[in-house]
Every structure is written in C-alpha cells, then in structure tokens.
Amino acid sequence: MKHKGVLNYSYDKEADVLYMSYGKPVPAESIEMGNGVLVRIDPNTQDIVGITWIDFVRRVHDRIGEEVAAKEFLKIIGAG
C-alpha cells in the first residue's frame, strides 16, 4: 500500500476523533488496525487515502500520561 498527496488534518473535539487524509476525500474502505485506528484504503488503487483515530486525546493521554501533551500535539498539527 502507498499514499500520495498532502496530508490534511481535522479534529472533532466533541467526538474526540482525529481525521487525517491524503489529498481530496475519495470513496474508501476502512481497515481496523486496533486501538481505535482505522486506515482508509482506495479500493481501486489500494492507496492509503486517510487515517481515522478514534478517542484520540483519551488514547494519547493514557499512553503518555499527560492530557496536556495530547493537546500540544493537536496544536502542532494544526487540529487543536
């Protein structure tokens, strides 16, 4: 699998979901990778077209132990 295009980010604070996509949105299939991560694959080309991270802040907080660090990450990527 491969990807192409600019990586875009958006964060839904209410749902605590981080969306990442390469280029413009296209129809895709999701593959559950575990730990709330879904990889979006273009079924025609098998290219990776996006990633969805469910419960983003909670998972990052649990992982590193500081919610502040998760919020800082969101600021760095321009999603927070």
Secondary structure by P-SEA (a helix, b strand, c coil): cccccbbbbbbbccccbbbbbcccccbbbbbbccccbbbbbccccccccbbbbcaaaaaaaaacccaaaaaaaaaaaccc
